[in-house]
Amino acid sequence: MEMKKKINMELKNRAPEEVTELVLDNCLCVNGEIEGLNDAFKELEFLSMANVELSSLARLPSLNKLRKLELSDNIISGGLEVLAEKCPNLTYLNLSGNKIKDLSTVEALQNLKNLKSLDLFNCEITNLEDYRESIFELLQQITYLDGFDQEDNEAPDSEEEEEDEDGDEDEEDEEEDEAGPPEGYEEEEDEDEDEAGSEVGEGEEEVGLSYLMKEEIQDEEDDDDYVDEGEEEEEEEEEGLRGEKRKRDAEDDGEEDDD
């Protein structure tokens, strides 16, 4: 697929000025030059044209907001001075797998003042003696060359940076947990205690009621016993009175017989 058609396909009914990222990998550059890309893509921050048989950057439009440019696996051998003119704010440039052979070609990148990472892997220039030392001396603004800094520390990729951010958020959450319970936690505890207290109070009321009921029942039984004892005493008194009456009647009958 030609680069023009690839660009139209990647637009997806968007206007060029709405696009911030554009990937044109593996398409075909006619005559080794950029086609279909123009100044209307002024909001572009990331552009990838890997393996498109690109040999010249002469037709690169002005892309002042471009930060990352992928040009790996092409046949670029020079003309890098265009980059400083058209993409002055580049921070990352990948030229790996191109036809760059000597330091004089790379020297044109000195004018990219914001460049931090440069990749020349699989270019002939990497076979030079003291290659890394020479590039870091020539381009003092860069921090990483072929993915490593001068102390051989690997450059962080975007995924690792995102993971670090997630890790920082997790640490913040842990710190908040260690700092104490969230607001409202104590209130919930108090509510639970109040509920427990109310349950205990209800239980005590039930015990008190049952105790009172037992006392009332016992008092009724005692009253019944008292009534029974009083009735027995009355019956005994009545029986005694009846006995005395019978005795008196008998004495009266005896006196009548004597007469």
TORTIDREN-869022 format. One line per 4 residues: their letters; for each residue x, y, z of N, C-alpha, C, O. Coordinates in steps of 0.05 Angstrom, whole numbers, m for minus. Example, Ala and Ser with C-alpha at 12.3 -4.5 7.8 and 13.67 -1.06 7.14 Angstrom:
% residues 2
as> 264,m114,156,246,m90,156,264,m66,156,285,m66,169 | 257,m45,142,273,m21,143,258,1,157,268,23,161
END
This chain:
% residues 259
memk> 17,m24,0,0,0,0,18,25,0,37,27,15 | 11,44,m17,26,69,m18,20,86,7,0,84,19 | 40,103,13,38,120,37,13,137,37,0,141,58 | 6,149,14,m18,166,13,m43,151,21,m59,161,37
kkin> m47,127,11,m70,111,17,m70,103,47,m90,102,60 | m46,97,57,m43,89,85,m51,112,103,m64,108,123 | m43,136,96,m51,160,112,m81,164,112,m92,169,133 | m93,162,89,m122,165,87,m137,144,104,m157,150,116
melk> m126,120,104,m139,99,119,m136,104,149,m154,99,165 | m112,114,157,m107,119,186,m122,144,196,m127,146,221 | m131,161,179,m146,185,188,m173,177,199,m182,190,218 | m185,157,188,m211,147,198,m231,170,201,m243,174,222
nrap> m235,184,179,m254,206,178,m248,230,196,m265,246,202 | m223,231,206,m215,254,222,m200,274,204,m189,268,184 | m201,299,213,m185,319,200,m156,316,208,m151,308,230 | m137,323,191,m109,320,197,m100,334,223,m84,324,238
eevt> m112,357,228,m105,372,252,m116,360,278,m109,369,300 | m132,339,276,m142,325,300,m125,301,307,m129,289,328 | m106,295,291,m90,271,295,m65,277,312,m50,296,305 | m60,262,333,m36,266,349,m17,242,346,7,246,352
elvl> m26,220,337,m9,197,332,m15,185,304,m38,183,296 | 6,178,290,3,168,263,23,146,258,47,150,259 | 13,122,252,31,99,246,28,91,217,6,83,208 | 50,93,202,49,87,173,69,64,167,78,62,144
dncl> 75,47,186,94,26,182,87,7,159,63,2,154 | 107,m2,145,105,m23,125,90,m15,99,82,m32,84 | 85,11,96,73,19,70,96,25,50,119,19,56 | 90,36,28,110,40,7,114,70,0,94,84,m6
cvng> 139,79,2,145,107,m7,153,106,m36,172,93,m44 | 139,122,m52,146,124,m81,172,141,m83,173,164,m73 | 191,130,m96,217,144,m100,232,150,m74,249,167,m73 | 224,135,m53,238,138,m27,232,163,m13,247,171,6
eieg> 211,177,m20,204,203,m8,177,202,6,160,185,0 | 173,220,25,148,222,40,126,234,22,131,254,9 | 103,221,22,80,230,6,55,230,23,50,212,39 | 38,251,19,12,252,33,13,264,60,m8,268,73
lnda> 37,270,70,40,282,97,46,311,93,65,318,79 | 30,329,106,34,358,102,32,373,128,29,362,149 | 33,400,125,33,417,149,7,417,164,5,426,187 | m14,405,152,m40,404,166,m39,386,191,m56,388,208
fkel> m20,368,192,m17,350,215,m1,364,237,18,353,248 | m9,388,243,6,404,262,4,395,291,20,404,308 | m15,378,298,m18,368,325,m4,342,330,m5,331,352 | 10,331,310,23,306,312,45,306,334,61,324,335
efls> 44,286,352,64,283,373,80,258,369,103,256,379 | 68,238,355,82,213,350,78,205,321,55,204,312 | 100,199,307,99,191,279,117,168,275,141,168,282 | 106,147,263,122,123,258,121,116,228,100,112,216
manv> 145,115,216,147,107,187,169,86,185,189,90,171 | 165,64,199,185,42,199,180,24,175,158,17,167 | 203,16,162,202,m3,140,184,7,117,166,m8,108 | 189,31,108,173,42,85,191,49,61,182,62,42
elss> 216,39,62,235,44,40,241,74,36,244,83,14 | 242,88,59,247,117,59,277,122,56,293,110,71 | 284,139,38,313,145,34,319,175,38,342,183,42 | 297,192,38,301,220,40,280,233,59,257,225,59
larl> 290,252,74,272,267,93,265,295,82,254,312,96 | 272,300,57,270,327,45,241,337,45,236,361,47 | 222,319,42,193,327,41,179,324,67,154,323,68 | 193,323,89,181,322,115,168,349,122,182,369,120
psln> 143,350,129,130,376,135,138,386,162,151,372,178 | 130,411,168,136,422,194,117,410,215,93,412,213 | 129,398,234,114,385,256,126,394,283,141,380,295 | 118,418,291,130,430,314,124,416,341,139,418,360
klrk> 102,401,341,94,388,366,104,359,367,99,345,387 | 117,350,346,126,322,345,148,317,367,168,331,368 | 143,296,383,162,288,404,177,263,397,200,260,404 | 163,244,385,175,218,379,173,212,349,151,214,337
lels> 196,203,337,197,197,309,210,170,305,234,167,311 | 195,152,293,205,125,287,212,123,258,194,125,241 | 237,119,251,246,116,223,263,91,219,280,90,201 | 258,71,235,275,47,234,270,31,208,249,32,196
dnii> 291,15,201,290,m4,178,284,10,152,267,0,136 | 297,32,147,294,46,121,322,47,108,340,33,116 | 325,64,88,351,66,74,362,95,75,373,105,55 | 357,108,98,366,136,101,397,135,106,407,120,122
sggl> 411,152,91,440,153,94,450,181,102,474,185,108 | 432,201,101,441,229,107,417,247,107,394,239,108 | 423,273,106,402,293,105,387,297,131,364,306,132 | 400,291,154,387,292,180,383,321,190,369,326,209
evla> 396,340,177,393,368,185,365,378,182,357,398,195 | 349,365,165,321,372,162,305,369,188,286,383,193 | 313,350,204,298,344,228,299,368,248,278,374,259 | 321,380,251,323,404,269,306,427,259,295,442,275
ekcp> 303,429,232,287,451,221,257,445,222,242,463,229 | 249,420,217,220,414,215,209,403,241,185,405,246 | 225,390,257,216,378,282,234,386,305,248,369,317 | 235,411,312,254,422,332,250,411,360,268,414,377
nlty> 227,400,366,221,392,394,223,361,398,212,351,418 | 236,348,380,239,319,382,254,311,408,275,323,415 | 244,291,422,258,281,446,267,252,441,286,243,455 | 255,238,422,262,210,416,264,206,386,246,214,371
lnls> 286,195,377,290,190,348,302,162,344,323,155,356 | 288,146,329,297,119,323,306,117,294,289,118,276 | 332,114,289,343,111,262,356,83,259,373,80,241 | 349,64,276,361,38,274,355,24,247,334,28,236
gnki> 375,9,238,371,m6,213,372,11,188,361,3,167 | 385,34,189,388,51,166,417,50,155,433,33,164 | 424,67,137,450,67,123,469,88,134,485,99,118 | 467,94,159,484,115,171,511,103,178,512,83,193
kdls> 532,115,167,559,103,169,579,118,187,596,106,200 | 577,145,187,598,160,201,587,181,219,564,189,218 | 605,192,236,597,212,256,588,238,244,572,252,256 | 599,245,221,592,271,208,562,271,201,550,293,201
tvea> 551,248,195,522,247,188,505,253,213,485,267,212 | 514,242,236,499,245,261,503,273,273,487,282,288 | 525,286,265,531,313,276,509,332,271,506,351,287 | 493,328,251,471,346,244,449,346,266,432,364,267
lqnl> 450,326,283,430,324,304,436,341,328,421,342,347 | 459,355,328,466,372,351,446,395,355,443,405,377 | 432,402,333,413,424,335,386,415,346,368,432,351 | 383,390,351,358,380,365,364,382,395,372,363,408
knlk> 359,406,406,366,412,434,351,395,454,361,391,477 | 327,386,447,310,371,466,313,341,464,300,325,478 | 331,332,446,334,303,441,346,289,465,367,297,475 | 332,269,475,342,254,498,349,225,492,366,214,505
sldl> 336,214,471,341,186,465,345,182,435,329,191,419 | 368,169,428,374,164,400,381,135,396,396,123,412 | 369,123,375,374,95,369,387,92,342,375,99,321 | 411,81,341,426,76,316,433,47,314,451,40,298
fnce> 419,30,328,425,1,328,422,m10,300,404,m2,284 | 441,m28,293,441,m41,266,448,m21,243,442,m27,220 | 460,2,250,471,20,230,501,14,229,513,6,249 | 514,20,206,543,14,203,559,31,223,581,23,230
itnl> 549,53,231,564,71,249,570,58,276,589,65,289 | 554,38,283,559,24,309,584,7,309,593,m2,330 | 596,3,285,620,m13,284,645,4,288,667,m7,290 | 642,30,291,665,48,295,677,42,323,662,35,342
edyr> 703,46,325,716,43,351,707,66,369,705,89,361 | 702,59,394,692,79,414,667,93,404,663,117,409 | 650,77,392,625,88,381,608,102,402,600,125,398 | 603,89,424,585,101,444,598,126,456,584,147,459
esif> 623,125,463,636,148,475,636,172,456,632,195,464 | 640,166,430,640,187,410,613,200,406,611,225,404 | 592,184,406,565,195,403,557,212,427,547,234,424 | 563,202,451,556,218,475,572,244,477,562,264,487
ellq> 596,243,466,612,268,466,602,287,445,602,312,449 | 593,276,422,584,293,400,556,305,406,551,328,400 | 539,288,417,511,297,423,507,297,453,496,278,465 | 517,318,466,517,319,495,489,322,507,485,319,531
qity> 470,329,490,442,333,501,428,306,505,408,305,520 | 437,284,493,423,259,495,430,245,522,452,248,532 | 411,230,532,415,214,556,418,184,549,433,170,562 | 403,175,529,404,146,522,412,142,493,403,157,475
ldgf> 429,123,489,438,115,462,433,85,459,443,69,475 | 417,78,439,410,50,435,398,37,460,402,13,465 | 383,53,475,368,42,498,382,43,524,371,33,544 | 407,53,525,422,53,550,437,80,553,444,93,534
dqed> 440,88,578,455,113,584,485,107,585,494,84,579 | 501,126,593,530,123,593,540,103,614,561,92,612 | 523,98,635,530,79,655,516,52,650,515,34,667 | 506,48,625,493,23,617,467,18,632,460,m5,635
neap> 455,38,641,428,35,653,407,36,631,408,54,614 | 389,17,631,369,16,610,348,38,611,340,46,633 | 341,48,588,321,69,587,293,58,594,286,36,584 | 277,72,610,250,62,616,232,66,592,233,87,579
dsee> 216,46,586,197,49,565,171,60,576,168,62,600 | 152,66,559,127,79,567,111,60,586,98,70,604 | 112,34,581,97,15,598,108,14,626,93,14,645 | 135,15,628,147,15,655,140,40,670,135,40,694
eeed> 140,63,655,132,88,668,104,87,679,99,97,701 | 86,75,663,58,72,672,57,55,697,42,60,716 | 73,33,697,73,15,720,83,29,744,73,26,767 | 104,46,740,115,62,763,94,80,774,91,83,798
edgd> 78,93,756,57,110,766,36,95,782,27,104,802 | 29,71,772,10,54,786,22,46,813,7,45,833 | 48,40,813,61,32,838,60,55,858,55,50,882 | 65,79,849,63,103,867,36,106,878,33,112,902
edee> 15,101,862,m13,103,871,m18,82,893,m31,88,913 | m7,57,888,m11,36,908,2,43,934,m9,38,955 | 26,55,932,41,63,956,25,84,972,23,84,996 | 13,103,956,m3,124,970,m27,112,984,m34,120,1006
deee> m40,91,971,m62,78,984,m54,64,1009,m68,65,1029 | m30,51,1008,m20,37,1032,m14,57,1054,m21,52,1078 | m3,80,1047,3,100,1067,m23,110,1080,m24,115,1104 | m44,114,1064,m69,122,1075,m81,102,1094,m92,108,1115
deag> m77,75,1087,m87,54,1104,m72,54,1131,m84,50,1152 | m45,58,1129,m29,59,1153,m35,83,1171,m34,82,1195 | m42,105,1158,m48,130,1172,m72,127,1190,m74,142,1210 | m90,109,1185,m114,106,1201,m138,99,1185,m137,100,1160
ppeg> m160,92,1198,m184,85,1184,m196,109,1170,m192,132,1180 | m211,105,1149,m224,128,1136,m245,141,1153,m254,129,1173 | m253,165,1146,m273,179,1161,m299,163,1160,m307,151,1140 | m313,163,1183,m338,149,1185,m335,121,1196,m354,108,1204
yeee> m309,111,1198,m304,84,1208,m312,82,1237,m326,64,1246 | m303,103,1253,m309,103,1282,m339,105,1286,m350,93,1305 | m352,121,1270,m381,124,1272,m395,98,1268,m414,91,1283 | m386,82,1249,m398,56,1244,m394,38,1268,m413,24,1276
eded> m370,40,1280,m364,23,1304,m383,31,1326,m394,14,1340 | m387,58,1330,m405,67,1351,m433,57,1347,m447,50,1365 | m441,58,1321,m468,48,1315,m472,19,1322,m492,11,1333 | m450,3,1316,m451,m26,1323,m453,m29,1353,m468,m47,1362
edea> m438,m13,1368,m438,m15,1397,m466,m8,1407,m476,m21,1425 | m478,14,1396,m505,22,1404,m525,0,1399,m542,m6,1416 | m523,m13,1376,m541,m35,1369,m537,m58,1389,m557,m70,1399 | m511,m64,1395,m506,m86,1414,m517,m79,1441,m529,m96,1455
gsev> m514,m53,1449,m525,m44,1475,m555,m46,1476,m566,m54,1497 | m568,m39,1454,m597,m41,1454,m606,m69,1456,m626,m75,1469 | m591,m88,1443,m598,m116,1445,m595,m126,1473,m612,m141,1483 | m573,m117,1486,m569,m125,1514,m592,m114,1532,m602,m128,1549
gege> m599,m88,1527,m620,m76,1542,m647,m91,1539,m661,m95,1559 | m653,m99,1514,m677,m114,1510,m676,m141,1525,m696,m150,1536 | m652,m153,1525,m650,m179,1539,m654,m175,1569,m667,m192,1582 | m643,m153,1580,m646,m148,1609,m676,m143,1615,m685,m152,1636
eevg> m690,m128,1597,m718,m123,1602,m734,m149,1602,m752,m153,1619 | m727,m168,1584,m741,m193,1583,m736,m209,1609,m754,m221,1620 | m710,m209,1618,m704,m223,1643,m719,m210,1666,m730,m225,1683 | m720,m183,1667,m734,m170,1689,m764,m176,1689,m776,m181,1710
lsyl> m776,m177,1666,m805,m183,1663,m810,m211,1673,m830,m216,1688 | m793,m230,1664,m798,m258,1672,m795,m261,1702,m810,m276,1715 | m776,m246,1714,m772,m247,1743,m797,m237,1758,m806,m248,1777 | m807,m214,1748,m830,m202,1761,m854,m220,1759,m870,m223,1778
mkee> m857,m233,1736,m880,m251,1732,m878,m275,1752,m898,m284,1763 | m853,m285,1755,m850,m307,1774,m857,m298,1803,m870,m314,1817 | m849,m274,1810,m855,m264,1837,m885,m262,1841,m896,m269,1862 | m899,m251,1820,m928,m249,1822,m941,m276,1826,m960,m280,1842
iqde> m931,m295,1810,m943,m323,1813,m938,m334,1840,m956,m346,1852 | m914,m329,1851,m907,m339,1878,m925,m326,1899,m934,m339,1918 | m930,m299,1896,m947,m285,1915,m975,m296,1914,m988,m299,1935 | m985,m302,1890,m1012,m314,1888,m1013,m341,1902,m1033,m347,1916
eddd> m992,m357,1898,m992,m383,1911,m991,m380,1942,m1005,m395,1956 | m975,m360,1951,m974,m356,1980,m1001,m347,1990,m1010,m356,2012 | m1015,m330,1975,m1042,m321,1983,m1061,m345,1985,m1077,m346,2003 | m1059,m363,1965,m1076,m386,1965,m1071,m403,1990,m1090,m413,2003
dyvd> m1045,m406,1997,m1038,m422,2021,m1050,m410,2046,m1060,m423,2064 | m1048,m382,2046,m1058,m368,2070,m1088,m372,2072,m1099,m376,2095 | m1102,m371,2050,m1131,m374,2050,m1138,m402,2060,m1157,m406,2075 | m1124,m422,2050,m1129,m450,2058,m1125,m454,2088,m1141,m467,2101
egee> m1104,m442,2099,m1099,m445,2128,m1121,m432,2144,m1130,m442,2165 | m1130,m408,2135,m1152,m394,2149,m1177,m410,2149,m1192,m411,2168 | m1183,m423,2126,m1207,m439,2125,m1206,m463,2144,m1226,m471,2157 | m1182,m475,2146,m1179,m498,2164,m1183,m490,2193,m1196,m504,2208
eeee> m1172,m466,2201,m1176,m456,2228,m1206,m451,2234,m1216,m458,2255 | m1220,m439,2214,m1248,m434,2218,m1264,m460,2222,m1282,m462,2238 | m1257,m480,2205,m1270,m506,2207,m1266,m519,2235,m1284,m531,2247 | m1240,m516,2244,m1234,m528,2271,m1250,m514,2293,m1260,m527,2311
eeeg> m1252,m488,2290,m1267,m473,2311,m1296,m481,2310,m1309,m486,2331 | m1307,m483,2285,m1335,m492,2283,m1339,m520,2295,m1359,m525,2308 | m1320,m537,2289,m1322,m565,2299,m1321,m565,2330,m1336,m580,2343 | m1303,m547,2340,m1302,m546,2370,m1328,m536,2382,m1337,m546,2402
lrge> m1340,m516,2369,m1365,m505,2379,m1387,m526,2377,m1403,m528,2396 | m1387,m542,2355,m1407,m563,2353,m1404,m584,2375,m1423,m595,2385 | m1378,m589,2381,m1372,m610,2402,m1382,m600,2429,m1394,m616,2444 | m1377,m575,2436,m1386,m565,2461,m1416,m564,2463,m1427,m570,2484
krkr> m1429,m558,2440,m1458,m557,2440,m1470,m585,2446,m1489,m589,2461 | m1457,m605,2432,m1466,m633,2437,m1463,m641,2466,m1479,m655,2477 | m1440,m632,2478,m1435,m639,2506,m1456,m626,2524,m1466,m639,2543 | m1462,m600,2518,m1482,m587,2535,m1509,m600,2532,m1524,m603,2551
daed> m1516,m608,2507,m1541,m621,2503,m1543,m648,2518,m1564,m655,2529 | m1521,m661,2519,m1521,m687,2533,m1524,m682,2563,m1539,m698,2576 | m1512,m662,2574,m1515,m657,2603,m1543,m649,2609,m1555,m657,2630 | m1555,m633,2591,m1583,m625,2596,m1601,m649,2595,m1620,m651,2611
dgee> m1597,m668,2579,m1613,m693,2577,m1610,m709,2603,m1629,m721,2612 | m1586,m709,2615,m1582,m724,2640,m1596,m711,2663,m1607,m726,2680 | m1597,m686,2664,m1612,m673,2687,m1642,m679,2684,m1655,m682,2705 | m1652,m679,2661,m1681,m684,2657,m1687,m713,2666,m1709,m717,2678
ddd> m1670,m732,2662,m1675,m759,2670,m1675,m761,2700,m1691,m776,2711 | m1658,m747,2714,m1657,m748,2743,m1683,m737,2755,m1692,m747,2776 | m1694,m719,2743,m1719,m708,2753,m1741,m728,2749,m1764,m723,2757
END
